[in-house]
Amino acid sequence: MKKSEKEYFEKLVEFGCVVCKRNGVYTQPSIHHIREGMGIGQRNSTENCLPLCPMHHQHGGYGVAFHAGKKAFEERFGTEAELLEWLKARL
């Protein structure tokens, strides 16, 4: 991993979960790589990642998690592209 990538990921961790942050709460995130437009086994660039807490990323403890139901997640919180745009405007 390049130094610039590591620094960007650190910014994402400092920012917190993008969904929780929209509600004024900081939660420790994990990094979600946006897969839209990518082939099988490929990862998107570092700039196309979202910080999501475990509950919004995989577990669904708040009712909806991306990997537990993408359609329901995007209906409730917005698409990956919309969340990425919101995030980039605030970093």
CNS distance restraints for C-alpha pairs under 8 A (distance, minus, plus):
assign (resid   1 and name CA) (resid   5 and name CA) 6.36 0.50 0.50
assign (resid   1 and name CA) (resid   6 and name CA) 6.65 0.50 0.50
assign (resid   2 and name CA) (resid   6 and name CA) 6.35 0.50 0.50
assign (resid   3 and name CA) (resid   7 and name CA) 6.18 0.50 0.50
assign (resid   4 and name CA) (resid   8 and name CA) 6.18 0.50 0.50
assign (resid   5 and name CA) (resid   9 and name CA) 6.22 0.50 0.50
assign (resid   5 and name CA) (resid  46 and name CA) 6.21 0.50 0.50
assign (resid   6 and name CA) (resid  10 and name CA) 6.22 0.50 0.50
assign (resid   7 and name CA) (resid  11 and name CA) 6.37 0.50 0.50
assign (resid   8 and name CA) (resid  12 and name CA) 6.42 0.50 0.50
assign (resid   8 and name CA) (resid  46 and name CA) 7.58 0.50 0.50
assign (resid   8 and name CA) (resid  47 and name CA) 7.78 0.50 0.50
assign (resid   9 and name CA) (resid  13 and name CA) 6.29 0.50 0.50
assign (resid   9 and name CA) (resid  31 and name CA) 7.75 0.50 0.50
assign (resid   9 and name CA) (resid  46 and name CA) 7.75 0.50 0.50
assign (resid  10 and name CA) (resid  14 and name CA) 6.19 0.50 0.50
assign (resid  11 and name CA) (resid  15 and name CA) 6.10 0.50 0.50
assign (resid  11 and name CA) (resid  91 and name CA) 7.77 0.50 0.50
assign (resid  12 and name CA) (resid  16 and name CA) 6.29 0.50 0.50
assign (resid  12 and name CA) (resid  29 and name CA) 7.90 0.50 0.50
assign (resid  12 and name CA) (resid  31 and name CA) 7.87 0.50 0.50
assign (resid  12 and name CA) (resid  50 and name CA) 7.51 0.50 0.50
assign (resid  12 and name CA) (resid  51 and name CA) 5.74 0.50 0.50
assign (resid  13 and name CA) (resid  17 and name CA) 7.87 0.50 0.50
assign (resid  13 and name CA) (resid  28 and name CA) 6.63 0.50 0.50
assign (resid  13 and name CA) (resid  29 and name CA) 5.89 0.50 0.50
assign (resid  13 and name CA) (resid  30 and name CA) 7.43 0.50 0.50
assign (resid  13 and name CA) (resid  51 and name CA) 6.69 0.50 0.50
assign (resid  15 and name CA) (resid  21 and name CA) 7.86 0.50 0.50
assign (resid  15 and name CA) (resid  26 and name CA) 7.58 0.50 0.50
assign (resid  15 and name CA) (resid  51 and name CA) 7.78 0.50 0.50
assign (resid  15 and name CA) (resid  91 and name CA) 7.69 0.50 0.50
assign (resid  16 and name CA) (resid  20 and name CA) 7.63 0.50 0.50
assign (resid  16 and name CA) (resid  21 and name CA) 6.64 0.50 0.50
assign (resid  16 and name CA) (resid  26 and name CA) 5.44 0.50 0.50
assign (resid  16 and name CA) (resid  27 and name CA) 5.34 0.50 0.50
assign (resid  16 and name CA) (resid  28 and name CA) 5.40 0.50 0.50
assign (resid  16 and name CA) (resid  29 and name CA) 5.35 0.50 0.50
assign (resid  16 and name CA) (resid  51 and name CA) 6.15 0.50 0.50
assign (resid  16 and name CA) (resid  52 and name CA) 7.18 0.50 0.50
assign (resid  16 and name CA) (resid  53 and name CA) 7.48 0.50 0.50
assign (resid  17 and name CA) (resid  21 and name CA) 5.92 0.50 0.50
assign (resid  17 and name CA) (resid  26 and name CA) 6.69 0.50 0.50
assign (resid  17 and name CA) (resid  27 and name CA) 5.64 0.50 0.50
assign (resid  17 and name CA) (resid  28 and name CA) 6.48 0.50 0.50
assign (resid  17 and name CA) (resid  29 and name CA) 5.02 0.50 0.50
assign (resid  17 and name CA) (resid  30 and name CA) 7.91 0.50 0.50
assign (resid  17 and name CA) (resid  50 and name CA) 7.86 0.50 0.50
assign (resid  17 and name CA) (resid  51 and name CA) 4.91 0.50 0.50
assign (resid  17 and name CA) (resid  52 and name CA) 4.23 0.50 0.50
assign (resid  17 and name CA) (resid  53 and name CA) 5.09 0.50 0.50
assign (resid  18 and name CA) (resid  22 and name CA) 6.31 0.50 0.50
assign (resid  18 and name CA) (resid  50 and name CA) 7.02 0.50 0.50
assign (resid  18 and name CA) (resid  51 and name CA) 5.86 0.50 0.50
assign (resid  18 and name CA) (resid  52 and name CA) 6.03 0.50 0.50
assign (resid  18 and name CA) (resid  83 and name CA) 7.08 0.50 0.50
assign (resid  18 and name CA) (resid  87 and name CA) 6.69 0.50 0.50
assign (resid  19 and name CA) (resid  23 and name CA) 6.99 0.50 0.50
assign (resid  19 and name CA) (resid  52 and name CA) 6.99 0.50 0.50
assign (resid  19 and name CA) (resid  56 and name CA) 7.39 0.50 0.50
assign (resid  19 and name CA) (resid  77 and name CA) 6.93 0.50 0.50
assign (resid  19 and name CA) (resid  83 and name CA) 7.94 0.50 0.50
assign (resid  20 and name CA) (resid  24 and name CA) 6.53 0.50 0.50
assign (resid  20 and name CA) (resid  25 and name CA) 5.23 0.50 0.50
assign (resid  20 and name CA) (resid  26 and name CA) 6.30 0.50 0.50
assign (resid  20 and name CA) (resid  27 and name CA) 6.68 0.50 0.50
assign (resid  20 and name CA) (resid  53 and name CA) 7.96 0.50 0.50
assign (resid  21 and name CA) (resid  25 and name CA) 4.97 0.50 0.50
assign (resid  21 and name CA) (resid  26 and name CA) 5.70 0.50 0.50
assign (resid  21 and name CA) (resid  27 and name CA) 7.77 0.50 0.50
assign (resid  27 and name CA) (resid  53 and name CA) 6.16 0.50 0.50
assign (resid  28 and name CA) (resid  52 and name CA) 7.94 0.50 0.50
assign (resid  28 and name CA) (resid  53 and name CA) 5.80 0.50 0.50
assign (resid  29 and name CA) (resid  51 and name CA) 5.21 0.50 0.50
assign (resid  29 and name CA) (resid  52 and name CA) 4.75 0.50 0.50
assign (resid  29 and name CA) (resid  53 and name CA) 3.99 0.50 0.50
assign (resid  29 and name CA) (resid  54 and name CA) 6.69 0.50 0.50
assign (resid  30 and name CA) (resid  51 and name CA) 5.72 0.50 0.50
assign (resid  30 and name CA) (resid  52 and name CA) 5.50 0.50 0.50
assign (resid  30 and name CA) (resid  53 and name CA) 5.71 0.50 0.50
assign (resid  30 and name CA) (resid  54 and name CA) 6.57 0.50 0.50
assign (resid  30 and name CA) (resid  57 and name CA) 7.65 0.50 0.50
assign (resid  31 and name CA) (resid  49 and name CA) 6.43 0.50 0.50
assign (resid  31 and name CA) (resid  50 and name CA) 5.86 0.50 0.50
assign (resid  31 and name CA) (resid  51 and name CA) 4.81 0.50 0.50
assign (resid  31 and name CA) (resid  52 and name CA) 6.23 0.50 0.50
assign (resid  32 and name CA) (resid  49 and name CA) 5.45 0.50 0.50
assign (resid  32 and name CA) (resid  50 and name CA) 5.03 0.50 0.50
assign (resid  32 and name CA) (resid  51 and name CA) 6.03 0.50 0.50
assign (resid  32 and name CA) (resid  52 and name CA) 6.42 0.50 0.50
assign (resid  32 and name CA) (resid  57 and name CA) 7.07 0.50 0.50
assign (resid  33 and name CA) (resid  43 and name CA) 6.70 0.50 0.50
assign (resid  33 and name CA) (resid  44 and name CA) 6.20 0.50 0.50
assign (resid  33 and name CA) (resid  46 and name CA) 7.86 0.50 0.50
assign (resid  33 and name CA) (resid  48 and name CA) 6.57 0.50 0.50
assign (resid  33 and name CA) (resid  49 and name CA) 4.55 0.50 0.50
assign (resid  33 and name CA) (resid  50 and name CA) 6.55 0.50 0.50
assign (resid  34 and name CA) (resid  43 and name CA) 7.78 0.50 0.50
assign (resid  34 and name CA) (resid  44 and name CA) 6.20 0.50 0.50
assign (resid  34 and name CA) (resid  48 and name CA) 5.97 0.50 0.50
assign (resid  34 and name CA) (resid  49 and name CA) 5.63 0.50 0.50
assign (resid  34 and name CA) (resid  50 and name CA) 7.26 0.50 0.50
assign (resid  34 and name CA) (resid  80 and name CA) 6.91 0.50 0.50
assign (resid  35 and name CA) (resid  39 and name CA) 7.99 0.50 0.50
assign (resid  35 and name CA) (resid  42 and name CA) 7.97 0.50 0.50
assign (resid  35 and name CA) (resid  43 and name CA) 6.83 0.50 0.50
assign (resid  35 and name CA) (resid  44 and name CA) 6.36 0.50 0.50
assign (resid  38 and name CA) (resid  42 and name CA) 5.98 0.50 0.50
assign (resid  38 and name CA) (resid  43 and name CA) 6.90 0.50 0.50
assign (resid  38 and name CA) (resid  44 and name CA) 6.72 0.50 0.50
assign (resid  44 and name CA) (resid  48 and name CA) 6.11 0.50 0.50
assign (resid  44 and name CA) (resid  49 and name CA) 7.57 0.50 0.50
assign (resid  45 and name CA) (resid  49 and name CA) 7.44 0.50 0.50
assign (resid  48 and name CA) (resid  84 and name CA) 7.26 0.50 0.50
assign (resid  49 and name CA) (resid  84 and name CA) 7.50 0.50 0.50
assign (resid  50 and name CA) (resid  80 and name CA) 7.85 0.50 0.50
assign (resid  50 and name CA) (resid  83 and name CA) 7.68 0.50 0.50
assign (resid  50 and name CA) (resid  84 and name CA) 6.46 0.50 0.50
assign (resid  50 and name CA) (resid  87 and name CA) 7.94 0.50 0.50
assign (resid  52 and name CA) (resid  56 and name CA) 5.81 0.50 0.50
assign (resid  52 and name CA) (resid  57 and name CA) 5.30 0.50 0.50
assign (resid  53 and name CA) (resid  57 and name CA) 5.84 0.50 0.50
assign (resid  54 and name CA) (resid  58 and name CA) 5.62 0.50 0.50
assign (resid  54 and name CA) (resid  59 and name CA) 6.05 0.50 0.50
assign (resid  55 and name CA) (resid  59 and name CA) 4.66 0.50 0.50
assign (resid  55 and name CA) (resid  60 and name CA) 4.90 0.50 0.50
assign (resid  55 and name CA) (resid  61 and name CA) 5.08 0.50 0.50
assign (resid  55 and name CA) (resid  62 and name CA) 6.31 0.50 0.50
assign (resid  55 and name CA) (resid  64 and name CA) 7.85 0.50 0.50
assign (resid  55 and name CA) (resid  65 and name CA) 6.11 0.50 0.50
assign (resid  56 and name CA) (resid  60 and name CA) 5.85 0.50 0.50
assign (resid  56 and name CA) (resid  61 and name CA) 7.51 0.50 0.50
assign (resid  56 and name CA) (resid  62 and name CA) 7.06 0.50 0.50
assign (resid  56 and name CA) (resid  64 and name CA) 6.44 0.50 0.50
assign (resid  56 and name CA) (resid  65 and name CA) 4.21 0.50 0.50
assign (resid  56 and name CA) (resid  66 and name CA) 6.15 0.50 0.50
assign (resid  57 and name CA) (resid  65 and name CA) 5.12 0.50 0.50
assign (resid  57 and name CA) (resid  66 and name CA) 5.14 0.50 0.50
assign (resid  57 and name CA) (resid  67 and name CA) 6.17 0.50 0.50
assign (resid  58 and name CA) (resid  65 and name CA) 5.30 0.50 0.50
assign (resid  58 and name CA) (resid  66 and name CA) 6.12 0.50 0.50
assign (resid  58 and name CA) (resid  67 and name CA) 4.97 0.50 0.50
assign (resid  58 and name CA) (resid  68 and name CA) 5.93 0.50 0.50
assign (resid  59 and name CA) (resid  64 and name CA) 8.00 0.50 0.50
assign (resid  59 and name CA) (resid  65 and name CA) 5.90 0.50 0.50
assign (resid  59 and name CA) (resid  67 and name CA) 7.76 0.50 0.50
assign (resid  59 and name CA) (resid  68 and name CA) 6.73 0.50 0.50
assign (resid  60 and name CA) (resid  64 and name CA) 4.58 0.50 0.50
assign (resid  60 and name CA) (resid  65 and name CA) 4.20 0.50 0.50
assign (resid  60 and name CA) (resid  66 and name CA) 7.84 0.50 0.50
assign (resid  60 and name CA) (resid  68 and name CA) 6.44 0.50 0.50
assign (resid  61 and name CA) (resid  65 and name CA) 7.57 0.50 0.50
assign (resid  64 and name CA) (resid  68 and name CA) 6.96 0.50 0.50
assign (resid  64 and name CA) (resid  69 and name CA) 6.80 0.50 0.50
assign (resid  64 and name CA) (resid  72 and name CA) 6.62 0.50 0.50
assign (resid  64 and name CA) (resid  73 and name CA) 5.45 0.50 0.50
assign (resid  64 and name CA) (resid  76 and name CA) 8.00 0.50 0.50
assign (resid  65 and name CA) (resid  69 and name CA) 6.15 0.50 0.50
assign (resid  65 and name CA) (resid  70 and name CA) 7.28 0.50 0.50
assign (resid  65 and name CA) (resid  73 and name CA) 5.91 0.50 0.50
assign (resid  66 and name CA) (resid  70 and name CA) 4.74 0.50 0.50
assign (resid  66 and name CA) (resid  73 and name CA) 5.42 0.50 0.50
assign (resid  66 and name CA) (resid  74 and name CA) 7.76 0.50 0.50
assign (resid  69 and name CA) (resid  73 and name CA) 6.07 0.50 0.50
assign (resid  70 and name CA) (resid  74 and name CA) 6.06 0.50 0.50
assign (resid  71 and name CA) (resid  75 and name CA) 6.15 0.50 0.50
assign (resid  72 and name CA) (resid  76 and name CA) 6.20 0.50 0.50
assign (resid  73 and name CA) (resid  77 and name CA) 5.87 0.50 0.50
assign (resid  73 and name CA) (resid  78 and name CA) 7.22 0.50 0.50
assign (resid  74 and name CA) (resid  78 and name CA) 4.39 0.50 0.50
assign (resid  74 and name CA) (resid  79 and name CA) 4.76 0.50 0.50
assign (resid  74 and name CA) (resid  80 and name CA) 7.39 0.50 0.50
assign (resid  75 and name CA) (resid  79 and name CA) 7.60 0.50 0.50
assign (resid  77 and name CA) (resid  83 and name CA) 7.93 0.50 0.50
assign (resid  78 and name CA) (resid  82 and name CA) 5.90 0.50 0.50
assign (resid  78 and name CA) (resid  83 and name CA) 6.33 0.50 0.50
assign (resid  79 and name CA) (resid  83 and name CA) 6.21 0.50 0.50
assign (resid  80 and name CA) (resid  84 and name CA) 5.99 0.50 0.50
assign (resid  81 and name CA) (resid  85 and name CA) 6.12 0.50 0.50
assign (resid  82 and name CA) (resid  86 and name CA) 6.25 0.50 0.50
assign (resid  83 and name CA) (resid  87 and name CA) 6.08 0.50 0.50
assign (resid  84 and name CA) (resid  88 and name CA) 6.08 0.50 0.50
assign (resid  85 and name CA) (resid  89 and name CA) 6.27 0.50 0.50
assign (resid  86 and name CA) (resid  90 and name CA) 6.73 0.50 0.50
assign (resid  87 and name CA) (resid  91 and name CA) 6.29 0.50 0.50
